[in-house]
Amino acid sequence: MYCSGHTVHWWSWLRDWSRSQLLGAEHLQGVTGAAVVVANHRRRCDWLRCVELLRGRRVLAAVPPGERPPSWVRATRLRTFSFVTVDPLHPGPMVAERIVPHLQAGGWLLVFPQGTPATSEAFLKVASWPLQAAQQGRATVIPIHLREEPVSTVTVAPPVAAAALPPGNDTTLLSYWISDCLSQAALIAAQQQYRPLWQQLSMVRGRTRSRSDRTDAGIISDSTGASASLAQLQQRALIVAAWLRRQPPLGSPADHTSPVGVLLPTSLAALVTFLALHASGRTPAMLNFTSGSEPLLHGCRIAGVTTVITSRQFVAKAQLQPVIQQLQAVLRVLFLEDMRAQLRWYHLLQALVTDLCWRDRYLGASSIQDAAVILFTSGSEGQPKGVVLSHANLSANLTQASLRIDLTAADCLLNALPMFHAFGLTLGTLAPLFCGMRLHLMPSPLEYRSIAAAAYTMRATIIAGANTFLAGYARVADACDFHSVRYVFAGAEALRPETQRLWSERFGLRILEGYGATEASPVLAVNTPAACRGGSVGRLVPGLSARLQPVPGLADAGRLLVSGPNIMQGYLDAERPGLLVPPLDPDDGRSGWYDTGDIVRIDAAGFVTLLGRAKRFAKIGGEMVSLATVEQLAAQLWPDHQHAALQRPDPVRGEQIILVSSCPAADRQLLLAAVRQQGLSELLLPKRVHLVDTLPLTATGKVDYQRLMQGMPEE
C-alpha cells in the first residue's frame, strides 16, 4: 500500500490501535446528534487510532490526500466508517457537497485541521472550515489529542456544544478557536504524564537515547567549554547529591530537608547543582546575586534556607566577597571546589551504580504538587517576594509554551538569562532539556560580543532577552552571527520599535514579544509566527483563564487576573518564614487566581496589549495616565537613550509625572511638540525632566524603579 509516496505498514498501525490507551471517553456519553471530532495530526493514517473511540457511530473521516485506506483494510469495526479525501487546508466544494449534509443528517465528522503531519506539538497553521461546517450542521465539537510518547494514548477533551460555538465567519478567529481547542486537549493529555522533574528528565533521556538523529554527547554546554549529555548530567547531579547528603546538619535534622540556596551564574555547574538538589529531595532556592546582601539574607530568611551553594571562582570574578562574608555569619556556605577536592573514585562508582540501578526508584520528589523551586521577584518596585512553584506548575508552563512554539530536537537554544529569573530557568534551561534540544549557557546577558559570537559558533536557532539586551546584541554583532536563528523572543520590558527595526534590517528576523510573570512559571502570553500582532504581547497560552477587573478611568481595559495550572502555589510569608500565602481572587477570595497588577487590553482575537503596571499609572485631575506611554513617547524622540517616568504627589492635581532620561538633549518643550503633533493628551507631558548618566537596571534588564526613586532629589 502507498501513502503519498511512502509505504504504509498497516501492521504497525494495527499494533498502535490495539495498544492505545483511551482517556476521557466519559465526555462522549452525553453527546447526541451531529458532532465534529477535531484531532491533531502526527502520523499518517491517524484516523485508525480513533476507530475504537468512534466505534458504533456513523462517521465520515475527512482524510488528507494519500491517506485513504484500501477497501481490504475495512474490517468489521470499520463498517460504519466512510472516507472522503479532503485537503484540510484547501477543502474546496467538498464541504458543502458532502460534509455539511452528513452533519445535518446527524452524522459525525472526523477531521485533522492541521493538514500534513506535524513535526512538533505546536499548533501553527490550522484550518477553519471544520468549525464553519459545525456551525452550519449545528454540531458539537469534540477535541481529541493523539499522543505517542511515552505510551500511545487517545485523550478526549470536554465537548463544546453547538450553542456555545463562536459566531461569525472570520476565518482567522475561527482558526484560533480550533487551535485553542486542540491545545486544550493536548494540555489535558500532557497532564496525565507529568512527573517530578528528576523522573521526567529520566524519561526524556530514555527517549533521546533511542533517536537515530541525535548523538548522546554535548547536548548541554556553557561558556567555560564544559559540556555534558543527559546521561552525564544526571550522573554528575548524583555525585553532588551524595556530597550534600554527607554534610552534617547545622542545628537540627530538619536542615536535611530545608531549601538550599543556589548562588551561581547561568552555567553547567548551576544546572548540575539544581538537578542534584532535586535528586536528593531538596528544593532549590535560586538567589539573585546582583541584589546585594540585604535582599539575599531576606530571601534566605523567608524561605528557611540554612545552606547556600556557590563557587569560589565565581565569587572572586563577581567580587562578591563582602556578600559571602555576611552570608557566612548566619548561614552555611558550601563551595563546589571543596566537593571536587573531596571527590574519590568510589564516589564516582557509587553515582554510576545508582544511575544504572536506582535512579528513579527513590530519588527526587514524590509528588508533582511538591515545591520544585523557590524564585524571587525582581524587586524593581519593592522588596523581592519569594515565589514557590511546584513540579506541576513548571511542567504545565513548559507544555503551554510547546503548544505555541514549535520546539524540536533539531533546535539549539542560547540562554544568557540568569537562572534565578523565571524565564531563564524554565524556558531558557528546562525546556531544552525536556525537548531534547541542544542548550548553550552564557553567564551574563551583558556580554554582548561573546553572546553574538556564541550564537554563530553554536548555530543557535532560538535566543531570548529583554529589549535592552537584544538591542545591545544587534549593535555589536556581525551580520552573519545570527544566520541560524529562527526565533527571537523579547520580554521583561517593552520592545522598542527601533530594536525591532534593527533586527529586521540587519538579520532579517522578527522579534516576537511575550509576557510573563514569575508567579506564572512564567509565560502568560506570546506572539508566534502563526499569531502575531505588532504592539501586543501575543495571545494567552492554552489552559489559562483570564478576566479583567474594571479600572476607573479606563473604559476598554482592566486589571488582569489569571488562573491556570501554571500559577504558583503561593508567596512565602515574610512574617512567618516557611509558610505559604496562596494566590487569592481579590473580589471573592477564591484561591488559584493571581492578580498580575498589570493593566491590559484584550481584543476579539485574544491578543493582549500591555498598558502598564497598575502601580505605574498616575492619576492627574481624575484621569488615569500611563507612565509607560510617557516612556514610549520619550523613546520615539531619543531612541538611543534610556527613559523612565515616575509619579510624585501634586498638591493641586493629585499626582505629577517626572521623566528621568539619560539623553542630555531631553527637553520638556520637545515632548510637548511631539504630544501635539501626534494628537495625544497633554496630560502625558511630564511636569519636569530629570537628567542622569544612566538608569539603574535589574539583572533581567528591567528599570529598577525602587533604586531610581531612592536616588531622586527632593523638590
matplotlib code that plots the C-alpha trace (Angstrom):
import matplotlib.pyplot as plt

x = [0.0, 1.2, 0.5, 1.8, 4.8, 5.6, 4.8, 2.2, 3.0, -0.5, 0.6, 2.3, -0.8, -3.0, -0.5, -0.8, -4.5, -4.6, -2.2, -3.6, -5.0, -8.3, -8.7, -11.7, -14.2, -16.8, -17.0, -18.8, -21.6, -23.9, -23.2, -26.2, -26.8, -24.1, -20.5, -17.2, -14.2, -11.1, -7.7, -4.1, -2.1, 1.3, 1.5, -0.2, -3.4, -4.0, -7.7, -7.0, -6.2, -9.7, -11.6, -12.2, -13.3, -15.9, -17.0, -20.7, -21.3, -21.8, -18.5, -17.3, -13.5, -12.0, -8.5, -5.7, -4.8, -3.0, -4.2, -7.5, -7.3, -7.8, -11.0, -9.5, -8.5, -12.1, -12.6, -15.7, -15.2, -14.8, -18.2, -19.7, -16.8, -16.8, -14.0, -13.6, -10.3, -10.0, -7.1, -7.7, -6.2, -8.0, -11.1, -12.9, -16.5, -16.4, -17.6, -20.8, -21.5, -20.9, -19.7, -22.3, -25.2, -23.7, -23.7, -27.2, -28.3, -26.9, -23.6, -20.2, -17.1, -13.5, -11.0, -7.4, -7.3, -3.5, -3.4, 0.0, 1.5, 3.2, 6.8, 6.1, 3.4, 2.7, -0.4, 0.8, -1.4, -4.9, -7.8, -11.0, -13.5, -14.3, -15.7, -17.7, -19.1, -20.0, -21.8, -23.8, -24.6, -25.4, -22.8, -21.0, -17.2, -15.1, -11.4, -9.1, -5.4, -3.3, -0.1, 2.7, 5.1, 5.7, 2.7, 0.2, -2.9, -6.1, -7.4, -10.9, -11.3, -14.7, -17.0, -18.3, -22.0, -23.3, -24.9, -21.6, -19.7, -18.3, -20.4, -19.2, -17.2, -13.8, -11.5, -8.6, -10.7, -12.2, -8.8, -7.6, -10.6, -9.9, -6.2, -7.2, -9.5, -6.7, -4.2, -6.6, -6.9, -3.1, -2.7, -5.1, -3.2, 0.2, -1.1, -1.6, 2.2, 3.5, 6.2, 8.6, 11.4, 14.0, 11.9, 10.6, 14.2, 15.0, 12.0, 13.3, 16.8, 15.3, 13.5, 16.6, 18.8, 16.7, 16.7, 18.8, 19.2, 20.7, 24.1, 24.1, 27.1, 27.5, 23.8, 24.4, 27.4, 28.5, 30.9, 33.7, 33.9, 32.2, 29.6, 27.5, 25.0, 21.8, 23.3, 26.4, 24.2, 22.3, 25.4, 27.1, 24.0, 24.0, 27.6, 26.7, 23.6, 25.7, 28.1, 25.3, 23.9, 27.3, 27.2, 26.3, 23.1, 23.7, 21.3, 18.6, 17.8, 15.3, 18.3, 18.5, 15.0, 15.1, 15.5, 19.1, 20.2, 21.9, 24.2, 25.7, 25.7, 24.0, 26.3, 26.5, 27.6, 24.5, 22.3, 24.0, 23.5, 19.8, 19.3, 21.3, 19.0, 16.1, 17.8, 18.3, 14.7, 15.6, 14.1, 16.5, 16.1, 17.6, 19.3, 19.8, 23.5, 23.0, 20.6, 23.1, 23.5, 20.3, 17.8, 19.8, 19.5, 15.8, 15.2, 17.0, 15.1, 11.6, 12.5, 14.0, 17.4, 20.2, 22.7, 23.9, 26.0, 28.3, 31.7, 34.9, 35.9, 32.5, 32.7, 36.1, 35.1, 31.8, 33.5, 31.0, 33.4, 31.7, 28.3, 29.6, 31.1, 27.7, 26.0, 28.6, 27.8, 24.3, 24.3, 26.5, 28.1, 29.4, 31.8, 31.8, 35.6, 35.6, 33.4, 35.9, 38.8, 36.9, 35.8, 37.2, 36.9, 34.4, 32.1, 32.1, 31.4, 28.6, 27.0, 27.3, 25.7, 22.9, 22.3, 22.1, 20.1, 18.1, 17.9, 14.1, 13.2, 13.6, 15.3, 13.6, 10.2, 7.3, 4.5, 4.2, 2.5, 5.7, 7.7, 10.1, 11.9, 11.8, 12.3, 12.3, 10.7, 12.9, 12.1, 12.1, 9.0, 9.6, 11.0, 11.5, 8.8, 9.5, 7.5, 7.0, 6.5, 5.6, 6.7, 3.2, 3.5, 6.7, 5.6, 2.4, 4.1, 6.6, 3.7, 1.8, 4.9, 5.5, 1.9, 2.5, 6.2, 7.4, 10.4, 12.2, 15.2, 17.0, 17.0, 19.7, 18.7, 21.3, 20.4, 22.1, 19.4, 20.1, 18.8, 17.4, 15.0, 11.8, 12.2, 16.0, 15.2, 12.0, 12.1, 15.8, 17.1, 14.5, 12.5, 15.6, 16.3, 12.7, 12.5, 15.9, 17.3, 20.9, 21.5, 24.3, 24.5, 26.1, 26.8, 25.6, 23.3, 25.6, 28.4, 27.1, 30.1, 30.5, 26.9, 26.8, 29.9, 28.4, 25.2, 27.4, 29.6, 26.8, 24.5, 21.8, 18.2, 16.4, 17.5, 15.6, 16.2, 14.9, 14.8, 18.0, 20.0, 18.6, 19.5, 23.0, 23.5, 22.3, 24.7, 27.9, 27.1, 28.3, 25.6, 26.2, 26.3, 22.6, 22.3, 20.9, 18.4, 14.8, 13.1, 14.0, 11.8, 11.6, 10.1, 10.6, 10.3, 8.5, 10.0, 11.0, 10.3, 13.9, 15.1, 12.5, 13.6, 17.3, 16.9, 14.8, 17.2, 20.4, 19.5, 16.1, 14.5, 11.2, 11.3, 8.3, 7.3, 5.9, 4.6, 5.0, 5.4, 7.5, 4.2, 3.0, 6.1, 6.5, 4.8, 1.4, 1.2, 3.5, 3.4, 4.2, 4.7, 1.2, -0.4, 1.5, 0.2, 2.6, 2.3, 0.8, 2.5, 0.6, -2.3, -2.7, -1.2, -3.6, -5.3, -5.2, -8.3, -8.3, -10.6, -10.3, -11.1, -12.5, -10.3, -11.9, -11.0, -10.2, -13.2, -11.7, -9.0, -8.7, -6.5, -5.6, -6.3, -5.3, -5.9, -4.4, -2.2, 1.0, 0.0, 2.2, 1.5, 1.9, 4.1, 6.4, 5.0, 7.6, 6.3, 6.1, 9.1, 8.3, 4.6, 2.7, 0.2, -1.8, -3.0, -6.5, -9.1, -9.4, -13.1, -14.4, -11.3, -11.2, -7.9, -5.9, -6.4, -3.3, -3.6, -0.9, -1.1, -1.0, -3.5, -4.1, -6.5, -7.6, -9.1, -11.6, -8.8, -7.3, -4.3, -3.1, -1.8, 0.0, -0.8, 1.4, 1.5, -1.4, 1.2, 2.6, -0.4, -0.6, -4.0, -3.9, -7.0, -9.1, -7.7, -5.5, -2.3, 0.1, 3.7, 4.7, 3.1, 5.2, 8.3, 7.4, 6.9, 10.4, 11.9, 10.4, 12.2, 15.5, 15.7, 19.4, 18.9, 17.1, 14.0, 11.8, 8.6, 7.8, 4.8, 5.0, 2.3, 1.0, -0.9, -3.2, -3.8, -3.3, -0.1, 2.5, 4.9, 8.6, 10.7, 14.1, 16.3, 19.9, 19.7, 21.4, 19.1, 15.8, 13.6, 10.0, 9.2, 10.2, 7.9, 5.1, 5.6, 5.5, 2.3, 0.6, 1.8, 0.5, -2.8, -2.2, -3.5, -1.3, -1.7, 1.2, 3.5, 5.8, 6.0, 9.8, 12.7, 15.5, 18.8, 21.0, 24.1, 22.4, 19.3, 19.7, 18.6, 17.8, 19.7, 16.9, 17.0, 14.1, 14.4, 14.9, 12.3, 12.9, 16.5, 15.6, 13.1, 15.6, 18.1, 15.8, 16.5, 13.7, 11.9]
y = [0.0, 3.5, 6.8, 10.0, 8.2, 6.5, 2.9, 2.4, -0.6, -1.5, -4.0, -1.2, 0.9, -2.0, -2.6, 1.0, 0.7, -2.3, -0.8, 2.8, 3.9, 5.8, 8.6, 10.9, 8.6, 9.6, 13.0, 11.4, 9.9, 13.0, 13.8, 13.3, 14.3, 15.6, 16.1, 17.2, 15.4, 17.5, 15.8, 16.7, 15.0, 13.4, 10.4, 9.2, 7.4, 8.7, 8.1, 4.4, 5.3, 6.9, 3.8, 2.4, 5.8, 6.3, 2.6, 2.2, 5.7, 6.8, 8.5, 10.4, 10.6, 13.5, 12.3, 14.1, 13.0, 9.7, 8.5, 6.9, 3.2, 0.5, -1.5, -4.6, -2.7, -2.0, -4.7, -5.3, -2.3, 0.0, -0.8, 2.4, 4.5, 6.2, 8.2, 11.3, 12.7, 16.4, 18.7, 20.2, 23.5, 23.8, 21.7, 23.1, 22.3, 19.0, 20.7, 22.0, 18.9, 16.1, 17.1, 19.6, 17.4, 14.5, 16.6, 17.9, 14.3, 13.7, 12.1, 12.5, 14.0, 13.1, 15.7, 16.7, 20.5, 20.7, 19.1, 17.4, 15.6, 18.0, 17.7, 19.2, 19.7, 23.3, 24.1, 26.5, 26.5, 25.2, 25.2, 27.0, 25.1, 22.3, 24.9, 26.5, 23.1, 22.6, 25.9, 25.0, 21.5, 22.5, 20.0, 19.6, 20.0, 17.3, 17.9, 14.9, 14.5, 11.7, 11.2, 8.7, 9.1, 7.6, 5.4, 5.7, 7.5, 9.0, 11.8, 13.2, 16.8, 18.2, 18.8, 22.2, 22.2, 23.7, 26.6, 27.6, 27.7, 31.2, 33.1, 34.8, 33.8, 35.4, 32.6, 33.9, 34.0, 30.5, 29.1, 30.5, 28.9, 25.5, 25.8, 26.6, 23.6, 21.3, 22.9, 22.3, 18.6, 18.4, 20.0, 17.5, 14.7, 16.0, 16.4, 12.6, 12.2, 14.8, 13.6, 15.3, 17.0, 14.4, 11.4, 13.4, 14.1, 10.4, 9.7, 12.2, 10.7, 7.3, 8.6, 10.7, 7.6, 5.8, 8.6, 7.9, 11.6, 12.6, 11.7, 11.5, 13.8, 17.5, 18.3, 20.9, 23.2, 26.5, 29.4, 27.6, 24.9, 22.3, 20.0, 17.0, 14.6, 14.0, 10.8, 12.7, 15.5, 13.1, 11.2, 14.5, 15.5, 12.2, 12.9, 16.4, 15.0, 12.4, 15.1, 17.2, 14.2, 13.8, 17.3, 17.4, 19.3, 22.8, 22.8, 20.2, 17.1, 19.4, 21.0, 18.0, 18.8, 22.6, 24.5, 25.1, 28.4, 28.4, 31.3, 30.6, 32.1, 30.5, 27.6, 23.8, 23.8, 25.7, 23.2, 20.2, 21.7, 22.4, 18.8, 17.5, 19.1, 17.5, 14.1, 14.5, 15.6, 19.2, 22.4, 24.8, 28.5, 30.4, 33.5, 36.8, 37.5, 41.0, 42.2, 42.7, 41.1, 42.5, 41.2, 37.9, 37.5, 38.5, 35.8, 33.1, 34.0, 33.8, 30.6, 28.9, 28.5, 27.4, 26.3, 28.2, 26.6, 28.7, 28.7, 30.5, 31.2, 32.9, 34.8, 36.2, 37.1, 38.8, 40.5, 39.0, 38.5, 41.1, 39.5, 36.0, 37.1, 38.4, 35.2, 33.1, 35.0, 33.4, 30.6, 27.7, 28.4, 25.4, 25.8, 23.4, 23.5, 21.8, 19.0, 18.4, 18.2, 15.6, 13.5, 9.9, 7.1, 5.2, 8.3, 8.1, 4.4, 4.9, 7.5, 5.2, 2.3, 4.5, 5.8, 2.3, 0.6, 3.0, 6.3, 6.6, 4.3, 6.6, 9.7, 13.1, 14.4, 12.0, 14.3, 16.7, 19.1, 19.4, 22.5, 22.4, 25.7, 29.0, 32.1, 35.7, 38.6, 41.3, 43.8, 46.7, 48.2, 46.9, 44.2, 40.9, 38.3, 34.6, 32.6, 28.8, 26.9, 23.2, 20.5, 20.6, 24.4, 24.1, 21.1, 22.9, 26.0, 24.0, 22.2, 25.5, 27.1, 24.0, 24.2, 27.7, 27.4, 24.5, 23.3, 20.4, 18.2, 19.9, 23.3, 24.9, 27.4, 30.0, 31.1, 34.1, 35.0, 34.3, 31.0, 33.0, 34.5, 32.6, 32.7, 31.9, 28.8, 27.4, 28.3, 29.0, 25.9, 23.3, 23.5, 22.5, 19.5, 18.2, 18.7, 17.0, 20.2, 21.4, 24.1, 26.5, 28.6, 32.0, 33.6, 37.1, 38.8, 41.8, 40.1, 41.3, 40.3, 37.0, 36.1, 37.1, 35.0, 32.1, 32.3, 31.9, 29.1, 27.0, 27.7, 28.8, 28.7, 30.3, 33.3, 35.4, 38.5, 41.9, 44.8, 46.3, 43.1, 42.5, 46.0, 45.5, 42.2, 43.8, 46.8, 44.7, 41.5, 40.8, 40.4, 36.6, 35.9, 35.1, 33.4, 30.2, 31.9, 31.3, 32.6, 35.7, 36.4, 39.5, 40.1, 41.7, 45.2, 46.8, 46.1, 49.3, 49.8, 50.7, 47.3, 45.5, 47.5, 46.9, 43.1, 43.1, 45.2, 43.6, 40.0, 39.6, 38.4, 39.5, 39.7, 38.0, 39.8, 37.8, 38.5, 36.6, 36.8, 34.8, 33.8, 32.2, 30.0, 32.4, 32.5, 34.1, 35.2, 35.1, 36.1, 33.4, 33.3, 31.9, 34.5, 37.8, 41.3, 44.3, 46.3, 43.3, 40.6, 37.8, 35.6, 33.9, 30.4, 27.4, 26.4, 29.9, 31.6, 35.4, 38.2, 42.0, 43.8, 47.3, 50.3, 53.7, 56.0, 53.2, 52.0, 49.4, 47.9, 46.5, 44.8, 41.3, 38.3, 34.8, 31.3, 28.1, 25.1, 27.2, 29.7, 29.4, 27.6, 30.9, 33.6, 32.9, 34.8, 37.4, 37.4, 33.6, 32.1, 28.8, 29.4, 30.0, 32.6, 31.2, 33.5, 34.7, 36.4, 40.0, 40.0, 36.9, 35.3, 32.2, 30.5, 30.0, 33.4, 35.6, 39.4, 40.4, 44.1, 44.9, 47.0, 45.3, 45.4, 42.1, 42.2, 39.9, 37.7, 37.3, 39.4, 41.1, 44.7, 45.9, 49.4, 49.4, 48.3, 49.4, 51.0, 52.8, 54.9, 58.5, 59.9, 63.5, 65.6, 62.4, 60.9, 57.7, 58.4, 55.5, 56.1, 53.5, 55.7, 58.6, 56.4, 55.3, 58.9, 59.8, 56.7, 57.9, 61.2, 59.9, 56.2, 55.7, 56.6, 55.2, 56.8, 56.2, 58.0, 58.4, 59.8, 62.2, 63.7, 67.1, 69.4, 70.7, 67.8, 64.8, 63.5, 64.7, 63.0, 63.3, 61.9, 60.6, 60.4, 59.6, 61.9, 65.3, 66.8, 65.7, 68.7, 69.3, 71.5, 68.9, 66.5, 69.0, 69.4, 65.6, 65.3, 67.9, 66.5, 63.0, 64.4, 62.9, 64.3, 66.9, 65.0, 62.9, 65.8, 65.4, 68.2, 68.2, 66.3, 65.0, 64.1, 61.2, 59.5, 56.0, 54.3, 51.5, 48.1, 44.8, 41.6, 40.9, 44.3, 46.0, 49.5, 49.3, 51.9, 51.4, 52.4, 55.2, 56.7, 56.5, 58.4, 61.1, 64.5, 66.0, 69.0]
z = [0.0, -0.7, 1.0, -0.7, -1.9, 1.4, 2.2, 4.9, 7.2, 8.2, 10.8, 12.8, 12.7, 13.8, 16.6, 17.8, 17.5, 19.8, 22.3, 22.5, 25.8, 25.8, 28.3, 28.8, 27.0, 29.5, 27.8, 24.9, 26.9, 26.7, 23.1, 20.9, 17.3, 14.9, 16.1, 14.6, 16.1, 15.5, 16.2, 15.9, 13.2, 14.0, 11.7, 8.5, 9.0, 12.5, 11.8, 12.6, 16.3, 16.6, 15.5, 19.0, 20.2, 17.4, 17.1, 16.5, 15.1, 11.6, 10.9, 7.9, 8.1, 6.1, 5.4, 3.6, 0.1, 0.0, 3.4, 2.4, 3.2, 0.7, 0.7, 2.2, 5.4, 6.3, 8.9, 11.0, 13.2, 10.1, 8.6, 10.0, 8.6, 5.3, 3.9, 1.8, 0.6, 1.6, 1.7, 5.1, 4.2, 0.9, 1.1, -2.0, -2.7, -0.7, 2.5, 1.0, -1.2, 1.3, 4.7, 5.8, 4.6, 6.5, 9.7, 9.1, 8.9, 12.4, 11.4, 12.9, 11.1, 11.9, 10.6, 11.1, 10.8, 10.7, 7.3, 7.0, 9.9, 12.4, 13.5, 16.9, 19.5, 18.5, 16.5, 13.8, 10.7, 11.5, 9.0, 10.0, 7.8, 10.3, 12.7, 9.8, 9.0, 12.6, 12.6, 9.5, 10.7, 14.3, 15.5, 18.8, 18.5, 20.3, 20.5, 20.9, 21.2, 19.8, 21.8, 21.0, 23.9, 26.4, 25.5, 22.7, 24.1, 22.7, 25.0, 24.7, 25.9, 27.1, 24.1, 23.1, 22.4, 19.1, 21.1, 22.5, 19.2, 18.3, 15.8, 12.7, 9.6, 10.3, 9.2, 11.3, 14.5, 13.8, 13.2, 16.5, 18.2, 16.8, 17.7, 21.3, 21.4, 20.1, 22.6, 25.5, 24.6, 24.3, 27.7, 29.3, 27.7, 28.9, 32.5, 32.6, 32.0, 34.5, 36.8, 39.3, 37.3, 38.1, 36.9, 33.9, 32.8, 33.1, 30.8, 28.2, 28.5, 27.6, 24.5, 23.4, 23.6, 21.0, 18.5, 15.4, 14.6, 17.9, 19.4, 23.2, 23.6, 24.1, 24.4, 27.1, 27.1, 28.6, 28.1, 30.0, 27.4, 29.6, 28.1, 29.0, 27.6, 29.5, 31.0, 32.2, 33.5, 35.7, 36.8, 37.9, 39.7, 41.6, 42.7, 44.0, 45.7, 47.5, 48.6, 50.0, 52.0, 53.6, 55.0, 58.7, 59.7, 61.0, 64.0, 63.6, 61.5, 59.6, 58.0, 55.7, 54.2, 54.2, 50.9, 49.7, 48.2, 44.8, 44.2, 40.8, 37.3, 34.3, 33.7, 33.5, 37.2, 38.2, 36.2, 37.8, 41.3, 40.6, 39.5, 42.4, 44.9, 43.1, 43.2, 46.9, 47.5, 48.4, 47.0, 45.2, 46.1, 43.2, 44.7, 42.8, 43.3, 41.8, 44.5, 47.4, 50.8, 52.5, 49.8, 49.8, 53.6, 53.5, 50.8, 52.7, 55.9, 54.5, 52.5, 55.5, 53.7, 56.0, 53.3, 50.2, 47.4, 45.4, 43.8, 44.9, 41.3, 40.7, 43.9, 43.0, 39.5, 40.5, 43.5, 45.9, 48.9, 51.1, 50.4, 51.1, 54.4, 55.5, 54.5, 56.3, 59.5, 59.7, 57.1, 56.0, 52.6, 50.6, 47.7, 44.7, 44.6, 48.0, 46.6, 43.8, 46.3, 48.4, 45.3, 45.2, 42.7, 44.8, 44.8, 41.0, 41.2, 43.6, 41.3, 38.3, 40.2, 41.5, 38.0, 36.5, 39.2, 41.4, 39.5, 39.6, 42.5, 45.4, 44.3, 43.9, 44.9, 45.5, 44.1, 41.3, 43.8, 45.8, 45.6, 42.7, 43.1, 45.0, 42.9, 43.9, 42.1, 40.7, 43.4, 41.0, 42.7, 46.3, 48.5, 46.5, 47.1, 47.4, 44.9, 45.3, 42.1, 42.0, 39.6, 38.1, 37.6, 35.7, 33.7, 32.7, 31.6, 29.5, 27.9, 27.3, 25.6, 23.5, 22.2, 20.9, 19.7, 17.6, 19.7, 18.1, 18.8, 15.9, 17.7, 19.8, 22.4, 23.5, 27.1, 28.6, 31.1, 34.8, 36.2, 39.2, 36.7, 35.9, 32.1, 32.3, 34.4, 32.9, 29.2, 29.0, 30.7, 31.4, 28.1, 26.0, 28.4, 28.2, 24.4, 23.7, 22.3, 22.4, 25.1, 25.4, 28.6, 29.0, 32.4, 31.7, 29.2, 29.2, 27.4, 24.0, 21.8, 23.4, 23.0, 19.4, 18.7, 20.6, 18.5, 15.4, 16.8, 18.3, 15.3, 17.8, 16.5, 19.5, 21.6, 24.1, 26.1, 27.2, 24.8, 26.3, 25.7, 22.2, 21.1, 22.5, 20.6, 17.4, 17.7, 18.1, 16.1, 12.7, 10.0, 9.9, 13.7, 13.9, 10.5, 12.0, 14.4, 13.6, 16.8, 18.8, 21.9, 23.9, 27.3, 30.8, 29.3, 26.4, 23.0, 21.2, 17.5, 17.0, 18.2, 16.1, 13.0, 13.8, 13.9, 10.8, 8.7, 9.9, 10.3, 8.6, 11.9, 13.5, 17.3, 18.9, 22.1, 25.0, 28.5, 31.8, 35.5, 38.0, 39.6, 36.3, 35.8, 33.9, 30.4, 30.2, 26.5, 23.5, 19.8, 17.3, 13.6, 13.2, 15.5, 15.7, 16.2, 16.5, 19.7, 21.6, 23.7, 21.9, 22.8, 26.2, 26.4, 26.4, 29.7, 31.1, 32.3, 32.4, 33.3, 33.5, 36.7, 35.9, 36.5, 36.9, 34.1, 31.6, 29.6, 27.3, 29.6, 33.0, 35.6, 34.5, 36.7, 35.6, 36.7, 35.4, 36.0, 35.8, 38.5, 41.6, 44.8, 46.7, 48.2, 51.1, 54.2, 55.1, 58.7, 59.1, 57.3, 55.5, 55.3, 52.0, 51.1, 48.1, 45.3, 46.0, 43.9, 45.3, 44.5, 46.2, 47.8, 45.6, 45.6, 42.4, 40.9, 40.5, 40.3, 37.8, 38.7, 35.0, 33.1, 29.7, 26.8, 25.1, 21.7, 19.9, 18.7, 22.2, 21.7, 24.9, 24.8, 27.9, 29.0, 32.1, 35.7, 37.9, 40.2, 37.1, 36.4, 37.6, 38.5, 37.2, 37.6, 37.9, 34.7, 34.6, 32.7, 31.8, 32.7, 30.1, 27.4, 28.6, 28.4, 24.8, 23.8, 25.0, 23.3, 20.0, 20.3, 21.7, 20.8, 21.7, 25.4, 28.5, 29.9, 33.0, 34.1, 37.8, 39.6, 42.6, 44.7, 43.4, 45.8, 43.0, 40.5, 42.8, 41.1, 38.7, 36.2, 36.2, 33.3, 34.1, 31.0, 30.1, 27.0, 27.5, 24.9, 26.6, 26.9, 28.0, 25.1, 22.6, 24.4, 24.2, 20.4, 20.0, 22.0, 19.9, 16.6, 17.5, 18.8, 22.3, 25.6, 27.2, 30.5, 29.2, 29.4, 32.4, 35.0, 34.7, 33.1, 35.3, 33.5, 34.6, 33.2, 33.2, 34.7, 37.2, 35.8, 37.4, 36.2, 33.8, 32.0, 33.8, 35.1, 38.8, 39.8, 43.5, 43.3, 40.9, 43.3, 46.2, 44.1, 43.1, 44.8, 46.9, 45.4]

ax = plt.figure().add_subplot(projection="3d")
ax.plot(x, y, z, "-o")
ax.set_aspect("equal")
plt.show()
